[in-house]
Amino acid sequence: MSDEMTITVDSEMYVLRREGDRLKVGRRMGDDTAWLDDVDLATLPADARIALERGNTSDAALELALRGVVAAEVRRGG
């Protein structure tokens, strides 16, 4: 996976950045990125982790995992 990748889920655009064994999930705000969450990669399904490694942002498993991360952020009030 390159430094950052952009993925669109449910017509919303997100930025993903891998940092060691963590995945940062954010949204672009102009030239800046507002980071929403840090996720332990081990908590993602294997298919989503494989899609990340391949840079496959259209993978259904990755999209589903990201929906879960975003839903958790919304429930927390983010």
C-alpha positions in Angstrom: 0.0 0.0 0.0 1.3 3.4 -0.9 1.5 6.2 1.7 -2.1 7.3 1.3 -5.0 6.1 -0.8 -8.5 7.5 -1.5 -11.6 5.4 -1.3 -15.2 6.3 -2.1 -17.9 4.6 0.0 -21.6 5.5 -0.2 -20.7 8.6 -2.3 -18.4 9.9 0.5 -14.6 10.1 -0.1 -12.2 8.9 2.6 -8.4 8.9 2.9 -6.6 5.7 4.2 -3.0 5.8 5.5 -1.2 2.8 6.9 1.1 3.5 9.8 2.8 0.3 11.0 0.1 -2.0 12.3 -2.5 0.8 12.3 -4.8 2.2 9.6 -5.7 5.9 9.8 -9.1 6.8 8.3 -9.8 10.4 7.4 -11.6 12.9 5.2 -10.1 15.7 3.1 -10.9 19.2 4.2 -9.4 21.4 1.5 -5.7 20.8 1.5 -5.8 19.2 5.0 -7.0 15.8 6.2 -9.2 15.4 9.3 -8.3 12.1 10.7 -11.4 10.3 12.1 -10.0 7.1 13.5 -7.0 4.9 14.0 -7.8 1.2 13.5 -5.7 -1.8 14.5 -5.2 -3.7 11.2 -5.6 -7.0 13.0 -9.3 -6.1 13.7 -10.1 -5.9 9.9 -11.2 -9.0 8.1 -8.5 -10.8 6.2 -10.0 -9.9 2.8 -10.0 -6.2 3.7 -6.4 -6.3 4.7 -5.5 -8.1 1.5 -7.3 -5.4 -0.5 -5.3 -2.7 1.4 -2.0 -4.4 0.6 -3.0 -4.5 -3.1 -4.3 -1.0 -3.1 -7.7 -2.3 -4.3 -10.1 0.5 -3.2 -13.1 -1.1 -5.0 -12.9 -4.3 -3.0 -16.3 -5.1 -1.3 -14.6 -6.4 1.9 -12.6 -3.1 2.3 -15.7 -1.0 1.6 -17.7 -2.9 4.2 -14.9 -2.6 6.8 -14.7 1.1 6.2 -18.5 1.5 6.6 -18.1 -0.1 10.0 -15.3 2.2 11.0 -17.3 5.3 9.9 -20.5 4.0 11.6 -18.5 3.6 14.9 -17.2 7.1 14.6 -20.7 8.4 14.1 -22.0 6.5 17.1 -19.1 8.1 19.2 -20.2 11.5 18.0 -17.4 12.2 15.5 
